[in-house]
Amino acid sequence: MKWFFLVLLLIIGFYYFAPSTPPLSPPQETEPKDYMVKEPKVESGMLSMIGKTERDVKKKFGSPTRIDASAYDYEWWIYNRSASTYFQIGMMDGRVVTAFVCGENVNVKPFYIGQPLQEVFKTMPVLSNVEIKLRTGMYRFELSEQDYASRPIVKVGNVYAQLYVDRFTGKISSIRLMTGEVFVKMRPYELVYRGSLPNSAPLSSKQQREVEIANEKQIFDITNVIRQRYRVKPLRWHEEAAKVAYMHSKDMKDHHFFSHKSPKNGDLKDRLLAANIKFEMAGENIAAHHMDGIEAVEGWLNSKSHRETLLSEQFTYLGVGVSGDYYTQDFLRLWK
């Protein structure tokens, strides 16, 4: 009876599809923006690494902890030696074309993790649309009001900085840096263009699975970075829970549904028990149609129920499963 009662404590997060709270609004302008802000300059931090060579990166940071595949023609060099210094560098053709920073002690001037968004709006030109000219054509991205408030863009020299905002605190949660070419390939906002549209190279089934595994690892890493930022103990990887999470993501992708309850395999409790995982408490976050695992985590962070699951002190283990652009996190507290 005690076991049955505890199973009933199962925590199921609601899926992230649209924000559950209104986005932060940019400040009202009472004078032309040109008189209020100055265009930022590339300084000596991570922004200065865009365009640098592999040799330059290794000289500055050493060898990466691991190298992950991506769906966008670059490889992620992962530097996850500590939560406070976590970053990823995207290498393509021997040069840095993108970077992602969520460690609080990484130099990403003129920005910083934990920076209030209102400070950015007051001191830098935040773009409501982004125009990029490449050899292949002209590309114009239109940011919605939600985009502008929760993942705005600031151009610094030739680098585009996408600022992910924690809407519950109004501060920068993480930063993605991109060249114009990478920006166009990833297409993070609504796009109109003239010319031809550059696409990433198609992936074989083996390459696709490598990208999915990379996203699984990065979701796990970034989740722990965020937990430690909020003084919550990091989670340990649970391989069997990861298999359950992957099968649920694959089930959703293959059968075109988006729900915690599978028509064939049931809810989280059913799926964990079918895998013979003995748990005291469990929770689940799911997401779909994000361009990578980074965006999935930032989406969960900005949804109240998902955030509560992601930051819960009750859980000690995490399994992550990714299939295509479907993402599942299964959290556990095991029997002692």
Salt bridges, closest charged atoms under 4 A:
GLU29 OE2 - LYS33 NZ 3.60
ASP68 OD1 - ARG66 NE 2.89
ASP73 OD2 - LYS185 NZ 2.45
GLU131 OE2 - ARG140 NH1 2.31
GLU142 OE2 - ARG140 NE 2.46
ASP147 OD1 - ARG151 NE 3.18
ASP166 OD1 - ARG307 NH1 2.92
GLU212 OE1 - ARG209 NH1 3.00
GLU216 OE2 - ARG209 NH2 3.28
ASP221 OD2 - ARG66 NH1 3.00
GLU240 OE2 - LYS243 NZ 3.36
ASP251 OD1 - HIS255 ND1 2.79
ASP254 OD2 - LYS250 NZ 2.74
GLU280 OE2 - ARG333 NH2 3.27
GLU284 OE1 - HIS260 ND1 2.76
GLU284 OE2 - ARG271 NH1 2.96
ASP292 OD2 - ARG176 NH1 2.88
GLU295 OE2 - ARG151 NH1 2.75
GLU295 OE1 - HIS290 ND1 3.93
GLU308 OE2 - LYS304 NZ 2.57
ASP325 OD2 - HIS289 ND1 3.18
